[in-house]
Amino acid sequence: MPANPDPDRALHVVVTGASSGIGAATARAFAALGHRLSLGARRAERLPELDAPTLRHPLDVTDETSVETFLAAARAAHGAIDVLVNNAGLARGVETIADATGEAWREMIETNVLGVLHVTRRVVPEMIGCGRGHVVMIGSVAGHETYEGGSVYCATKRGLRSIAEGLRYETLGTGVRVTSVDPGMVETEFSVVRFRGDQTKADSVYTGTRPLTADDVAECIVFAATRPAHVNIDSMLVMPTDQASPKRVHRRQG
Ligand SMILES: NC(=O)c1ccc[n+]([C@@H]2O[C@H](COP(=O)([O-])OP(=O)(O)OC[C@H]3O[C@@H](n4cnc5c(N)ncnc54)[C@H](OP(=O)(O)O)[C@@H]3O)[C@@H](O)[C@H]2O)c1
């Protein structure tokens, strides 16, 4: 994609969960086009340093005070927010409903659903007032098809699709765009987090197959956000060629 031809129209892009994986790659991709970034995550020291005007600030999307402090810093740094990438999210464990204790459910629901809502509701009114803006949800193929042991993670991502759909109705006619980018398997820290630091288990998720990279997904996000104002990419389901569904992955031997 060409570099941003009009630096005066550099977008202010907010990326949640930018300390790793898809969020960090998205930040790099927007920065390469000359846009302005506000990046948040709990591990603020891991937020990428970019060759573009960038705010790097602590953010815990499950904590409303943290969300407010982060957004105030973002606006102080770069003014009104043009693009919000709701990327922060996680899966914890693979466990049946009968075997679960409920701790992991709370963490996933608080991060993937409530976290997105806490940020979005503090950004959308400003976008409506400006008559433009773009909210990008990072969903998942897990929001399209459920797998055993992943019911609650899948529920959070299916819920996100409903939230995106509702928001699209609520902002219709205001100029605000809402996109859901829903990847299949991407090799990031996602599986290490899911298996609580068990690198061997995390690596086994990708054995013999070729997953997406974080950069592949970042390209899709940037594509959606840089269409002309009258074009809204509603949703993108982005899969590795080696994956047909959460349960069907092609693996090579040896
Ligand atoms: N990898 C996949 O296969 C895959 C597939 C489909 C969808 N996704 C989705 O893609 C998104 C990004 O995941 P990823 O694959 O890039 O995984 P990742 O490398 O583990 O990155 C997750 C990011 O979310 C942040 N985060 C988690 N909890 C947070 C919180 N409470 N507040 C703020 N930030 C928080 C993490 O930062 P800190 O820990 O520093 O806070 C990290 O930067 C997630 O929503 C995930 O569900 C991933």
The ligand as a Tripos MOL2 file, in Angstrom:
@<TRIPOS>MOLECULE
LIG
   48    52     1     0     0
SMALL
NO_CHARGES

@<TRIPOS>ATOM
      1 N1         -3.8030  -15.6860   17.4870 N.am      1 LIG1
      2 C1         -4.9170  -16.1940   16.9990 C.2       1 LIG1
      3 O1         -4.9280  -17.3510   16.5270 O.2       1 LIG1
      4 C2         -6.1740  -15.3720   16.9730 C.ar      1 LIG1
      5 C3         -7.2090  -15.7970   16.1380 C.ar      1 LIG1
      6 C4         -8.3940  -15.0590   16.0900 C.ar      1 LIG1
      7 C5         -8.5210  -13.9210   16.8640 C.ar      1 LIG1
      8 N2         -7.5040  -13.5330   17.6900 N.ar      1 LIG1
      9 C6         -7.7210  -12.3290   18.4960 C.3       1 LIG1
     10 O2         -6.7390  -11.3710   18.1530 O.3       1 LIG1
     11 C7         -6.5610  -10.4670   19.2390 C.3       1 LIG1
     12 C8         -5.0730  -10.2740   19.4750 C.3       1 LIG1
     13 O3         -4.5070  -11.5150   19.8830 O.3       1 LIG1
     14 P1         -3.0590  -12.0080   19.4410 P.3       1 LIG1
     15 O4         -3.2290  -13.2300   18.6580 O.co2     1 LIG1
     16 O5         -2.2740  -10.8920   18.8700 O.co2     1 LIG1
     17 O6         -2.4810  -12.4630   20.8750 O.3       1 LIG1
     18 P2         -1.3250  -11.8720   21.8020 P.3       1 LIG1
     19 O7         -0.0340  -11.8720   21.0740 O.co2     1 LIG1
     20 O8         -1.4090  -12.6310   23.0770 O.co2     1 LIG1
     21 O9         -1.7830  -10.3570   22.0420 O.3       1 LIG1
     22 C9         -2.8690  -10.0180   22.8740 C.3       1 LIG1
     23 C10        -2.7600   -8.5620   23.2750 C.3       1 LIG1
     24 O10        -3.9040   -8.2420   24.0890 O.3       1 LIG1
     25 C11        -3.4260   -7.5130   25.2160 C.3       1 LIG1
     26 N3         -4.3350   -7.6260   26.3560 N.ar      1 LIG1
     27 C12        -4.8090   -8.7500   26.9510 C.ar      1 LIG1
     28 N4         -5.5760   -8.4310   28.0010 N.ar      1 LIG1
     29 C13        -5.5890   -7.0600   28.0660 C.ar      1 LIG1
     30 C14        -6.1900   -6.1290   28.9420 C.ar      1 LIG1
     31 N5         -6.9440   -6.5100   29.9940 N.pl3     1 LIG1
     32 N6         -6.0120   -4.8030   28.7110 N.ar      1 LIG1
     33 C15        -5.2470   -4.3900   27.6680 C.ar      1 LIG1
     34 N7         -4.6320   -5.2390   26.8090 N.ar      1 LIG1
     35 C16        -4.8000   -6.5500   27.0320 C.ar      1 LIG1
     36 C17        -2.0350   -8.0820   25.4980 C.3       1 LIG1
     37 O11        -1.2580   -7.1160   26.1750 O.3       1 LIG1
     38 P3         -0.8480   -7.1420   27.7320 P.3       1 LIG1
     39 O12        -0.7880   -8.5740   28.1590 O.co2     1 LIG1
     40 O13         0.4810   -6.4390   27.7440 O.co2     1 LIG1
     41 O14        -1.9350   -6.3510   28.4100 O.co2     1 LIG1
     42 C18        -1.5110   -8.2680   24.0760 C.3       1 LIG1
     43 O15        -0.9280   -7.0760   23.6010 O.3       1 LIG1
     44 C19        -7.3300  -11.0520   20.4180 C.3       1 LIG1
     45 O16        -8.5530  -10.3630   20.5520 O.3       1 LIG1
     46 C20        -7.5590  -12.4880   19.9980 C.3       1 LIG1
     47 O17        -8.7190  -13.0360   20.5950 O.3       1 LIG1
     48 C21        -6.3350  -14.2290   17.7520 C.ar      1 LIG1
@<TRIPOS>BOND
     1     1     2 1
     2     2     3 2
     3     2     4 1
     4     4     5 ar
     5     4    48 ar
     6     5     6 ar
     7     6     7 ar
     8     7     8 ar
     9     8     9 1
    10     8    48 ar
    11     9    10 1
    12     9    46 1
    13    10    11 1
    14    11    12 1
    15    11    44 1
    16    12    13 1
    17    13    14 1
    18    14    15 2
    19    14    16 1
    20    14    17 1
    21    17    18 1
    22    18    19 2
    23    18    20 1
    24    18    21 1
    25    21    22 1
    26    22    23 1
    27    23    24 1
    28    23    42 1
    29    24    25 1
    30    25    26 1
    31    25    36 1
    32    26    27 ar
    33    26    35 ar
    34    27    28 ar
    35    28    29 ar
    36    29    30 ar
    37    29    35 ar
    38    30    31 1
    39    30    32 ar
    40    32    33 ar
    41    33    34 ar
    42    34    35 ar
    43    36    37 1
    44    36    42 1
    45    37    38 1
    46    38    39 2
    47    38    40 1
    48    38    41 1
    49    42    43 1
    50    44    45 1
    51    44    46 1
    52    46    47 1
@<TRIPOS>SUBSTRUCTURE
     1 LIG1         1 GROUP 0 **** ****
